[in-house]
Amino acid sequence: MTIDIEQINAMEAWFALRNDATFISATPEERYETRLKLADDLLERKLVDSGEWRELVEEATAAYADELG
């Protein structure tokens, strides 16, 4: 099994958003856009495949819907 440190770091960045003060203070729309941009960046850098990208987008969409109530 190969461990891709760059992929691990990228996914840690995704989850670190939850504790980022700038991210937390943003509007729900800004947080959604940030999540989507990060997911797109991970796909472009080939750190996630299309299925994993889709899961990140679904997570971003679910979080956005939850934040709006």
N, C-alpha and C positions, 0 to 999 in steps of 0.2 A: 504494500500500500504506500502510495506517495502522498506526503503531506505538503500542501502548497501554502507556504507561509503568507504569500501575498494575498491569497484568497481568504485565509483566516483573518488577516489584518483588515481586509475590506469588509468582511462580515461583522467584525468587531466594531468598525466605524458605523455600520448600519444600526447596531444595537446601542451604541454609545449616544446616538441622537436623543434617546430617552432621558439622558442626564445632562444634555447640553443646554446651558442657560439661554443662549440665543435662540436655539430651536424651540425650547419650551415657551419662550415669550412671543414667538411668532403667531400669526393668525393660523387657523386651521388650513386655510388655502395655501399659505406659505409653507406650512409643514408638509402638506400633501405634495406640493411641487418639489420640495427638497428631497422627499423620499423618492419621487419618480426620477429626479435627476440622478440621484445616487444609484438607483437600480439601473438606469440607462448607462451610466458610467461603468458599472460593474460588468454589464453585458459587452460594451464596447471594448473593454480591457480583457475580455474573455476570462473573467474571474468567476462568472456564472454562465450556465447554459440557458437556452431559451425557456426551459421549464422552470428553472430556478428564478429567472427574471420574472416570469409570469407570477410565481408565488410571491415575490417581493411586491409586484404591482398590486396583487390582490390584497396583500397585507396593508399596503399604503391606502388602498381604497376603503378597506374595512376600518382602519384607524380614522380616516377622514369622516366616514359616516358616523362612527361612534362619537367623535369630537363634536359633530354638529347636533347630536342628540337624536 
